[in-house]
Amino acid sequence: MPSTLPTPRGIVLFAHGSRDPLWRLPIEAVAAQIRARQPGVLVRCAYLEICTPSLPEAAADLMAAGAGELRVFPLFLGVGKHAREDLPLLIEDIRSAHPGIAIELLPAAGEYMQMTTLLADIAVA
């Protein structure tokens, strides 16, 4: 009898990148929180420049691990050129290379009211 288990979702936490290896720690901490909360979800960190893996590399890795759909979460506070222009082009390249995979691009982290509220709470605490 064929399996009817749902295809796992892959989440990519997408950040800018830095030469400083300590810069990655908060991004990786978010990934660890996701893994702890939802062990069945596949999650990878990806970076626009300087660091590896790139977004296409992380997406390919998630698909190789069995992800049938991807959710890309840009961990940018501001919505600058990278979020407005570079990221959508990368997403379109991945969609073209993998037409059978649904890819959801979330708004940048800074666009969420929860993030704005959390930052304000931390500042005034």
N, C-alpha and C positions, 0 to 999 in steps of 0.2 A: 504494500500500500504506500503511495507517495506521501512524503512529508508535507504537512500544511503549516509548518512553522513560519511565522512572518520573517521576511528578510530583515536583517539588522540594519539599523540606521547608523550612519557614520557622521560624526560631528568634527568639523575642523575649526579650531580656534586660530584665527588668522591675525597676526600682529606684524609690526613693521620689521623688527630685527635690529640687532646691535652686535658690535664686536665684543662687548663685555659679556662674558658667560653668565654673570649674576643677573643680567637683565632678563633672562628667560625664566627665572624662578617663579615670578608671579603667574606667568602664562601656564607653566607646567603645574602650578598649584591648582589652577582652575581645572585643568584636565584631570588631576588627581581627585578633585571633589566630584566631578562628573562620574568618574569610574566608581567611586565609593557609593554614590547615590543610586546609580543605575548600571550595575555591572554588565548588563547585556549590550550596552551602547558602546560602539567603537568610537574612540576619540583620538585625534592627533593634533599636534600643534604644527603650524606652518607659518612661514615668514616671507615677507615681500622681498627683502634684500638682506644681504650680509650673512644671515643664518640659514641653515638648512634644517628641515626640508622646505622646499618651495611649496606653494599651494598645489600645483599639478602633481608633484611627487607625493604629497600627503594624500591627495585624492586617490591617486593610483594605488597607494598602499592600503587605503581603506577598502577600495573595491576588491583588491586581491585578498583581503581578509574577509570578504563576503558581504560588504555593505551594498545594499541595493538602492539606497538613496543617501544623499549627502545634505547636510545642513552646514553652511559656512557662517560663522559668527565673527565679524571683524571686531577685534578688541582695540578700537580706536575711540578716544574720547571726542575728538573733533571729526567733522566730516569734510576733510580736505581733499586735495587732488587724488590721493591714493584711494580713498573710499569712493569718491564720485566717478573717477575715470579709470584708474589702473585696475581696480578689483573687478568691475563689471567685464572688462576685456578678458581678464584671466578666467572668469567664470564662463564666458562664452567659448573660450578656447577649450575648456574642459568639457563643456556640453557638446561641442563639435566632435571632440575625440571619443566621447563616450555617450552617444545619443540615447542609449537605453537606461541611463541613470538619471533620476530626478535630482535636481540640485536646487536647494532653497538658499537664497542669500538673505540673511537677516540684516536688519539695520545695524549700523555701528553701535557699539555699547553705549556711547555717549548720547544716543538718541532716545534711550529708554528713561522714562520718568523714574523708575526704580533706582537707576544708577545715579541720577541727579540728586534724588532724595538721600540715598546712602552717602554720597560724598558730602552733602550739606550736613547730615547727621554727624558724620565723623569730624567735620570741621568745627562744629559748635559743641561737641561733647566735652 
